[in-house]
Amino acid sequence: MEKKNKRSFNLAPKCVVVAALFGVSSLASADQFGIQIAGGVADHHVRKLDLGFVWDPNLTWWEIGGWHFALLGEAHAAWWHTDEGNVHEDIGEFGVTPVVRFIKSAGYFRPFIEAGVGVRLLTHPRISSNYTLSTAFQFADMVGVGAQFGEHQQYQFGYRFQHVSNASIKEPNPGINFQQIYVQYNF
């Protein structure tokens, strides 16, 4: 009788693990992932090429007249190039940003507005001999507009204004402002 109880006791954790795996896989199928490519310009002749990976966990709330709020996660790797680069012509940027979006809930074409604040790590904080961001660690806040469209909402384009600065962790803190256009494909 003791063997039977031990066997059923050992089977219970396995059933819990299998049920959890099925639950996680059903949640993952509701998620949407995308690849984003952006180009931008800033002061001091800085041009930016950005590759982003976007995760939409389908977290939505507050339905208002056919529109709702959504939360997305983005990871970015970017390359900055400047003609003023008497110190560094090329700078790498890596970071993550949570994004809140107010988007139309239905239809083939769904416009949106968005905002986010994230963190960035630069390979070099000094852009030229007379222009530095002081620290490699930066904050990146942005606001933007765009639209998602397609049979399965697989396409997206938009415009973003992005400010990158260290929030006065170290002075000087001039920051840098980017104007960016992006396209995205969602899987």
C-alpha positions, -999 to 999 in steps of 0.1 A, spaced: 0 0 0 29 24 7 43 19 -28 10 28 -44 8 61 -24 44 70 -33 37 63 -70 6 85 -71 24 112 -51 53 112 -77 28 114 -105 11 146 -92 41 169 -97 45 156 -133 9 163 -140 13 198 -127 44 204 -149 26 191 -180 -5 213 -173 18 243 -167 36 237 -200 3 235 -219 -8 268 -202 25 285 -211 23 273 -247 -12 286 -251 -2 320 -237 28 321 -260 6 314 -290 -13 346 -281 19 366 -282 30 384 -313 67 391 -322 80 416 -347 112 429 -362 116 466 -366 140 486 -387 144 524 -381 164 552 -395 169 585 -378 189 618 -377 200 640 -348 220 671 -340 258 670 -346 253 652 -379 245 620 -362 226 594 -382 212 563 -367 203 528 -380 183 508 -354 172 471 -354 145 463 -329 128 432 -317 93 437 -305 72 416 -282 34 421 -279 21 399 -251 -15 410 -259 -19 430 -227 -47 454 -234 -70 475 -212 -94 504 -211 -116 501 -242 -127 536 -252 -149 542 -282 -132 515 -304 -97 523 -291 -77 507 -263 -43 508 -245 -17 481 -251 17 473 -235 47 462 -257 83 454 -250 111 464 -274 148 455 -274 171 476 -297 206 474 -312 216 505 -331 245 521 -349 252 558 -348 275 574 -374 286 611 -373 307 632 -396 319 652 -366 336 620 -354 370 633 -346 368 610 -316 343 583 -325 327 581 -360 307 550 -350 289 544 -318 268 513 -308 236 515 -287 219 486 -269 188 487 -248 152 479 -239 120 500 -237 85 492 -225 60 510 -248 24 520 -240 3 524 -271 -32 538 -276 -45 520 -307 -77 515 -327 -92 481 -317 -105 468 -350 -102 473 -388 -77 467 -415 -59 500 -408 -53 507 -371 -37 541 -362 -20 546 -329 0 570 -306 27 556 -284 52 566 -257 79 548 -238 109 552 -215 138 527 -216 175 523 -209 204 523 -233 241 514 -231 264 532 -255 298 518 -267 312 554 -264 296 584 -247 319 609 -265 307 619 -300 333 645 -308 361 665 -290 335 691 -280 303 670 -276 299 642 -250 269 625 -234 292 619 -203 282 584 -195 277 552 -215 245 545 -195 216 565 -209 178 568 -207 158 569 -239 123 583 -239 101 586 -270 67 596 -283 54 586 -317 25 580 -341 20 552 -366 -4 526 -380 -7 488 -380 -23 472 -410 -27 440 -430 -50 410 -430 -33 398 -397 -20 432 -386 15 421 -397 27 454 -411 35 486 -392 51 520 -399 56 550 -377 74 582 -367 92 586 -333 108 615 -315 134 601 -292 155 619 -265 186 601 -252 202 615 -220 217 603 -187 192 622 -165 220 643 -150 238 613 -135 269 630 -146 275 665 -161 275 677 -188 242 662 -198 233 677 -232 214 647 -244 206 641 -281 173 642 -299 165 618 -328 138 620 -354 131 584 -366 110 566 -392 104 529 -387 88 499 -404 80 467 -387 69 432 -397 49 411 -371 50 373 -371 
